[in-house]
Every structure is written in structure tokens, then in C-alpha cells.
């Protein structure tokens, strides 16, 4: 069974952040992953994803970008996401989590869902020490970063029925990234936005989620070895 705990770690700008840490029975070494939550915050669904990574043999740290708050409705989630400094969260919070994990792990990946996918892309571009990244249905404003800075192995999962992270934008991003990053790959699924969130039956796709999970685990095992 994974070992689970809430921890604190230092951010890159000298503050403290919290996160949910799940570790495999093998202990506090080996491959590690930073997991970035959706616009809801660090809720139980994301913690469960960390547990699943630990069961697959990874150390998984779900970072909290909202300072402890979990949105109870879409209106509050939108307010929290709207007030978030995405680039600052990537550099300071994700960057701090990567450094904390690297005290015990040689290689560290980053992954995130929806809003967390946006922060994952920015982390791949801006955060030193990230060794591989997997983004789920989230892309930043192209003006907020230089995609050519994403030189690490990168995997993206997109949904063909996504009205937020649209297939058109996803295909443009993918085409640009693959033009210079030979370690970039992407998958498109016949599903809706947030298809991996099993707490939302109106959009959850068990088939697509299982395919994306399997591909992600294989990718991280290959790239973080």
C-alpha cells in the first residue's frame, strides 16, 4: 500500500507550499512525478491519482496551487483559476516541488489536468530540473511562453470534443512542438474535456482514461529511468 501524507516544501521564491505525497513500498527514492490539479484544487480525485502512481512504483507529489482551498462549485473554481499566476505557479510551486523530490529521486516528471495541464506546459518550458512532462487537455496562451523551450520528452493527451482546449489549438501546438522536439508525442481521444475525471460522470470516459493512463505510465517509466 502507498505511504500517504501531507507535506510542506519550500517554493522557489522563498515561501512554503503544501502537497499530498504518495510513495511506493520501495521508499523515498526512484522515479518521481509532480501532479498538478484541475481548477477545483487539490481534491480527493487528484490525491487518488497520486495513489495510483505510487501503486505503479512512482513517488507522486500532488501540489496545492490554491493554498489549501478546494472549490465547491464551478463559480468558485473559476474565481480561483482566474486569480492564479500560472507562470509564477510553475516556476515557484512546481519548481520547488521538483527540487524537493530530487533530494531523493534522480529524475522527476511533471503532469497535470485541465488547468494543471496548462501549468505542466509552462513547467516544461520554464522549470529547471524537469526531466519529462505529460499534459492532459490544457494549453497556455501562446503569448505567455516560447514553445521552443520545451526540449524535454513531452506527451500530451487531448479530447476531440473539447470546447476549452480545442482540437484546433491542440493540433497547432502539437505540430509546432514536433517540428523541433523529436521526443514529443500526442494522442487525441473521442471524448470530452476532463475525460479522466471519474468524479464527473457527465464527461468521464473509462475507455479513454484507461488508454491515456496506460500510455502515461509507460512514457514516464521509459523517460525517468
Secondary structure, 3 states (H helix, E strand, C coil): CCEEEEEEEECCCCCEEEEEEEECCCCCCCCEEEEECCCCCCCHHHHHHHHHHHHCCCEEEEECCCCCCCCCCHHHHHHHHHCCCHHHHHHHHHHHHHHHHCCCCCCEEEEEECHHHHHHHHHHHHCCCCCEEEEECCCCCHHHCCHHHCCCEEEEEEECCCCCCCHHHHHHHHHHHHCCCCCEEEEEECCCCCCCCCCCCCCCCHHHHHHHHHHHHHHHHHHCC
